[in-house]
Amino acid sequence: MEWWYSLPPTAQVWIGGFLKGTLILIWGLLNFFVCLMLERKLSAWMQNRVGPWRVGLWGWIQPVADLLKLWVKEYIQPNNVDRWLYLIAPFIGFTTANLVWLIVPFGDKLIATDLEIGIIFIAAVTGYDVIATFMAGWGSNNKYSMLGAMRGAAQLISYEVTMVMSVIGVVMMAGSLRLSDIVLAQQERGLFGWFLFPQIIGFIVYLIASLAELNRAPFDLAEAEQELVAGHHTEYSGMRWAMFMLAEYIHLAAWSTIAASLFLGGWNGPTLGQVAAGLGNVLNGFGAFVNPVGTAVAGWGLSIMNSTVLNWIAGVFWLVLKTYFFVFLAMWIRWTLPRVRIDQLMDLGWKFLLPVSLFNIFLTGTLRYVAVTFDGLPVTIGSFTLRLLGWWL
């Protein structure tokens, strides 16, 4: 790495920024392909259909065929559109979706930009979704598009407030707005130290609010094909329309990754070295006898325990696994529940979820104060001591 440090600081910044941006774009596109195929396969499975099957192994190259089809499709631009708003809207939505990956920690120090105000950055970036949706609806000069944009703007603004409030409890528990600090705080809490357990109320509110932010069914009121043709992107075709779809699925993966970092410990999980060392101990009967194979496996595990690269690979594996748990959950909900009405959507957000998220902030503050003041309220049963509020320490 001497050649890297020999470069001027300005060159390091520009080259590093270019490489990070390229990797983020590739990562976002990979998640798009996987999410798109999962959507099709899961919906087919839930509806007792086969789904994509012929293009590639079990149909897994179907998204490539779809993109090629969209690439060669004719761009149809209606008359009397607001040209610049109409053309820029898809790119704003796509760019916003990829910006979220900037502050996602994939491992210890494996992050593009470790912002101290990571949660605030997420809230700020997602605000541009409202602008992209409204630009598309207004610029299209179409009544259906405009109605979809109005619905989308109202929905995104309403549920963004709720979603930010739902994670305040996690911030209070970790004492930081930085995503990497939140993940490390869960790691320091040990086994079952995920914030999912003490913040179960915030987690449920976040899950519902994120589905509304993503315009996913049963909250896809901005699109609502039975009512508005395709909502704010009715007048788009070809790759311009595909940009909206890219943004939707990249957003789905990004929000799921953030949920995994906030509530499920992010990259935390057994590393390859820990697994090998544990397997070696099992083969040795936990010290009851000597097994050459077990000793060799345990020794190999201990030798790679502190390997930075292997630990990063393990961290990415666990983060992706947790991420796609949330992706599966979102798709399961989409293909199970019917679409709600716009008045029901607004009532749910303002009259129920927002008060519940505010109550969660009050409850978290109270329980944390009591837990810290009274050392978790310890209760001794024989030789065993149980802290009733241990989760809030």
C-alpha positions in Angstrom: 0.0 0.0 0.0 3.0 2.3 -0.1 2.1 3.4 -3.6 -1.3 4.6 -2.3 0.2 6.7 0.5 2.7 8.2 -2.0 -0.2 9.8 -3.9 -1.1 13.4 -3.2 -4.0 13.7 -0.7 -6.3 15.2 -3.4 -5.7 12.2 -5.7 -6.4 9.9 -2.8 -9.7 11.6 -2.2 -10.8 11.6 -5.8 -9.7 8.0 -6.6 -11.1 6.7 -3.3 -14.4 8.5 -3.9 -14.7 7.1 -7.4 -13.9 3.5 -6.3 -16.4 3.8 -3.4 -19.1 5.2 -5.7 -18.5 2.4 -8.3 -18.7 -0.3 -5.6 -21.9 1.1 -4.2 -23.5 1.3 -7.6 -22.5 -2.4 -8.4 -23.8 -3.5 -4.9 -27.1 -1.7 -5.5 -27.5 -3.3 -8.9 -26.7 -6.8 -7.5 -29.4 -6.3 -4.8 -31.8 -5.2 -7.5 -31.4 -8.4 -9.5 -31.6 -10.6 -6.3 -34.7 -8.7 -5.0 -36.5 -8.8 -8.3 -36.0 -12.5 -8.7 -37.0 -13.2 -5.1 -40.1 -11.1 -5.7 -41.1 -13.3 -8.6 -40.1 -16.6 -7.1 -41.8 -15.9 -3.8 -45.0 -14.5 -5.4 -45.1 -17.6 -7.6 -44.6 -19.9 -4.6 -47.3 -18.2 -2.6 -49.7 -18.3 -5.5 -48.9 -21.9 -6.5 -47.2 -20.9 -9.8 -43.9 -21.8 -11.3 -42.6 -18.3 -12.0 -39.5 -17.5 -14.1 -38.0 -20.8 -15.1 -36.5 -20.8 -18.7 -33.9 -18.0 -18.8 -30.8 -19.3 -17.2 -30.5 -21.8 -14.3 -34.1 -21.9 -12.8 -34.8 -18.6 -14.5 -32.3 -16.5 -12.5 -31.1 -14.6 -15.6 -34.6 -13.3 -16.3 -33.8 -9.8 -14.9 -31.0 -9.4 -17.5 -33.5 -10.2 -20.2 -36.0 -7.7 -18.7 -33.4 -4.9 -18.7 -32.3 -5.7 -22.2 -36.0 -5.4 -23.3 -36.4 -2.1 -21.5 -33.1 -0.8 -22.9 -34.3 -1.2 -26.5 -37.9 0.0 -25.9 -39.0 3.3 -27.4 -39.0 6.3 -25.3 -42.5 7.9 -25.5 -42.7 11.4 -24.2 -46.1 13.0 -24.1 -46.8 16.5 -25.4 -46.8 19.5 -23.0 -44.7 17.9 -20.3 -42.4 20.0 -18.1 -39.4 18.6 -19.9 -36.7 19.1 -17.2 -38.8 17.9 -14.3 -40.0 14.9 -16.4 -36.4 13.8 -17.4 -34.7 14.5 -14.0 -37.2 12.8 -11.7 -36.1 9.1 -12.4 -32.5 9.9 -11.8 -33.1 11.7 -8.5 -35.0 8.7 -7.2 -32.3 6.3 -8.3 -29.5 8.4 -6.9 -31.3 8.8 -3.6 -31.7 5.0 -3.3 -27.9 4.5 -3.7 -26.9 7.3 -1.4 -28.2 5.4 1.6 -25.4 2.8 1.2 -22.8 5.4 1.9 -23.3 5.1 5.7 -24.1 1.4 6.0 -21.4 -0.5 8.0 -20.7 -3.9 6.3 -18.1 -4.8 9.0 -15.7 -3.3 11.5 -14.3 -0.2 9.7 -15.7 -1.5 6.4 -17.9 1.5 5.5 -17.8 4.1 2.8 -18.4 7.1 5.1 -18.7 6.7 8.8 -20.8 9.8 9.6 -21.4 10.9 13.2 -25.0 11.9 12.2 -25.8 8.7 10.2 -29.5 8.6 11.3 -30.0 12.2 10.4 -28.3 11.7 7.0 -30.7 8.9 6.3 -33.7 11.1 7.1 -32.3 13.9 5.0 -31.6 11.7 2.0 -35.0 10.0 2.0 -36.6 13.5 1.9 -35.5 13.6 -1.8 -37.9 10.7 -2.5 -40.8 13.1 -2.0 -39.2 15.5 -4.5 -38.6 12.8 -7.1 -42.2 11.5 -6.8 -43.7 14.9 -7.0 -41.5 16.0 -9.9 -42.5 12.9 -11.9 -46.2 13.5 -11.3 -46.2 17.2 -11.9 -43.8 17.1 -14.9 -45.9 14.4 -16.7 -48.9 16.7 -17.2 -51.3 13.8 -16.5 -54.1 13.7 -14.0 -53.4 10.2 -12.9 -49.7 11.0 -12.4 -50.5 14.1 -10.5 -52.9 12.3 -8.2 -50.4 9.6 -7.6 -47.7 12.2 -6.8 -50.0 14.0 -4.3 -50.7 10.7 -2.6 -47.0 9.8 -2.6 -45.9 13.1 -1.2 -48.5 13.0 1.6 -47.6 9.4 2.4 -43.8 9.8 2.4 -43.9 13.0 4.5 -46.3 11.4 7.0 -44.4 8.1 7.5 -40.9 9.7 7.4 -41.8 11.5 10.6 -43.0 8.2 12.2 -40.0 6.2 11.0 -37.5 8.7 12.4 -39.3 8.7 15.7 -39.3 4.9 15.8 -35.5 4.7 15.9 -35.0 7.4 18.5 -35.2 4.6 21.2 -32.3 2.8 19.5 -30.3 6.0 19.5 -31.0 6.5 23.2 -29.9 2.9 23.9 -26.7 3.3 21.9 -25.9 6.9 22.8 -24.9 7.7 19.2 -26.4 8.6 15.8 -23.6 6.8 14.1 -24.7 3.4 12.6 -21.4 1.7 13.3 -21.6 2.8 17.0 -25.1 1.4 17.2 -23.9 -2.0 15.8 -20.9 -2.0 18.2 -23.2 -1.2 21.1 -25.2 -4.3 20.4 -22.0 -6.3 20.1 -20.8 -5.2 23.5 -24.1 -6.3 25.1 -23.2 -9.9 24.3 -25.6 -12.8 23.5 -29.1 -11.7 22.7 -27.9 -8.1 23.0 -29.8 -7.0 19.9 -31.9 -3.9 20.3 -34.8 -5.9 18.7 -35.8 -7.1 22.2 -35.9 -3.9 24.3 -37.1 -1.9 21.3 -39.7 -4.3 20.0 -42.3 -1.5 19.9 -39.9 0.7 17.8 -39.1 -2.2 15.6 -42.8 -2.9 14.7 -43.4 0.8 14.0 -40.2 1.0 11.9 -41.3 -2.0 9.9 -44.7 -0.6 9.1 -43.4 2.9 8.4 -40.6 1.6 6.1 -43.1 -0.3 4.0 -45.1 2.9 3.6 -41.9 4.8 2.8 -41.0 2.2 0.1 -44.5 2.4 -1.4 -44.8 -1.3 -0.9 -48.2 -3.1 -0.7 -50.4 -2.8 1.2 -49.3 0.9 1.2 -48.7 1.3 -2.6 -51.2 4.2 -2.9 -48.9 6.3 -5.1 -49.0 3.6 -7.8 -52.3 1.8 -7.2 -52.6 0.3 -10.7 -56.3 -0.5 -10.3 -57.0 3.2 -9.7 -54.3 5.3 -11.2 -52.9 3.2 -14.1 -49.3 3.4 -12.6 -49.5 6.6 -10.5 -46.6 9.1 -10.7 -44.7 7.1 -13.4 -47.7 6.4 -15.7 -46.2 8.4 -18.6 -42.7 6.9 -18.4 -41.5 4.0 -20.6 -38.3 2.1 -21.4 -35.3 2.8 -19.1 -36.8 5.9 -17.7 -39.6 3.7 -16.2 -36.9 1.1 -15.2 -35.1 3.7 -13.1 -38.1 3.9 -10.8 -38.2 0.1 -10.5 -34.4 0.1 -9.8 -34.9 2.7 -7.1 -37.7 0.8 -5.5 -35.8 -2.5 -5.1 -32.5 -0.8 -4.2 -34.5 1.1 -1.5 -36.0 -2.1 -0.3 -32.5 -3.7 0.2 -31.1 -0.5 1.7 -33.9 -0.1 4.2 -33.7 -3.8 5.2 -29.9 -3.4 5.7 -30.5 -0.4 8.0 -33.1 -2.4 9.9 -30.6 -5.2 10.3 -28.0 -2.7 11.6 -30.4 -1.0 14.0 -32.2 -4.0 15.5 -30.4 -7.2 14.6 -26.8 -6.4 15.4 -25.6 -5.6 11.8 -22.5 -7.5 10.8 -22.2 -9.3 14.2 -22.2 -13.1 14.0 -19.8 -16.0 14.4 -16.6 -15.6 12.3 -15.0 -18.4 10.3 -12.3 -18.7 12.9 -14.8 -18.9 15.8 -16.8 -21.6 14.0 -13.7 -23.6 13.2 -12.4 -23.3 16.8 -15.8 -24.3 18.2 -16.0 -27.3 15.8 -12.6 -28.4 16.9 -13.7 -28.3 20.6 -16.7 -30.4 19.7 -14.5 -33.0 17.9 -12.3 -33.0 21.0 -15.2 -33.7 23.3 -14.7 -30.3 24.9 -11.3 -31.5 26.3 -12.6 -35.0 27.3 -10.2 -36.7 24.8 -7.6 -35.8 22.2 -8.7 -36.0 18.6 -6.0 -35.1 16.0 -8.6 -33.8 13.5 -10.3 -31.7 16.2 -7.0 -30.3 17.4 -6.0 -29.4 13.8 -9.4 -27.7 13.1 -9.3 -25.8 16.4 -5.7 -24.7 15.8 -6.6 -23.5 12.3 -9.6 -21.6 13.6 -7.4 -19.9 16.3 -4.8 -19.0 13.6 -7.4 -17.2 11.4 -9.4 -15.7 14.3 -7.9 -12.2 13.9 -7.8 -12.2 10.1 -9.3 -8.8 9.0 -10.3 -10.0 5.5 -12.0 -13.2 6.7 -13.8 -11.3 9.5 -15.0 -8.8 6.9 -16.3 -11.6 4.7 -18.1 -13.2 7.7 -19.5 -9.7 8.6 -20.9 -9.2 5.1 -22.4 -12.7 5.1 -24.3 -12.1 8.4 -25.4 -8.6 7.3 -26.7 -9.9 4.0 -28.5 -12.8 5.7 -30.2 -10.5 8.2 -31.0 -8.0 5.4 -32.8 -10.6 3.3 -34.8 -11.7 6.3 -36.4 -8.3 6.2 -36.7 -8.4 2.4 -38.5 -11.7 2.6 -40.8 -10.2 5.3 -41.7 -7.2 3.1 -42.5 -9.5 0.2 -44.5 -11.9 2.3 -46.6 -8.9 3.5 -47.0 -7.6 0.0 -48.4 -10.8 -1.4 -50.6 -11.5 1.7 -52.5 -8.2 2.5 -54.8 -6.2 0.4 -54.2 -2.5 -0.3 -55.6 0.0 2.3 -57.5 3.1 1.4 -55.7 6.5 1.5 -57.7 7.7 4.5 -56.9 4.5 6.4 -53.2 5.0 5.5 -53.1 8.6 6.9 -55.1 7.6 10.0 -52.7 4.7 10.7 -49.7 7.0 10.5 -50.8 10.1 12.3 -53.4 8.8 14.8 -51.7 5.5 15.8 -48.1 4.9 14.8 -46.8 8.4 15.6 -48.3 8.4 19.2 -47.0 4.9 19.7 -43.5 5.9 18.6 -43.6 8.9 20.9 -44.7 6.6 23.8 -41.8 4.3 22.9 -39.4 7.2 23.4 -40.9 8.1 26.8 -40.9 4.4 27.8 -37.3 3.9 26.7 -36.1 7.0 28.6 -37.9 5.9 31.8 -36.8 2.3 31.8 -33.2 3.3 30.9 -33.0 5.8 33.7 -34.4 3.3 36.2 -32.0 0.6 34.9 -28.9 2.8 35.1 -29.9 4.2 38.5 -30.7 0.9 40.2 -28.2 -1.3 38.3 -31.0 -3.1 36.3 -33.1 -3.9 39.3 -31.3 -7.1 40.4 -33.3 -9.9 41.9 -31.4 -12.7 43.6 -32.9 -16.2 43.5 -30.6 -18.6 45.4 -27.2 -18.2 43.8 -28.6 -16.8 40.6 -29.0 -13.0 40.1 -31.5 -11.7 37.5 -31.6 -8.1 36.4 -35.2 -7.3 35.6 -34.2 -4.3 33.4 -30.9 -5.7 32.2 -31.9 -5.2 28.5 -32.1 -1.4 29.1 -28.6 -1.1 30.7 
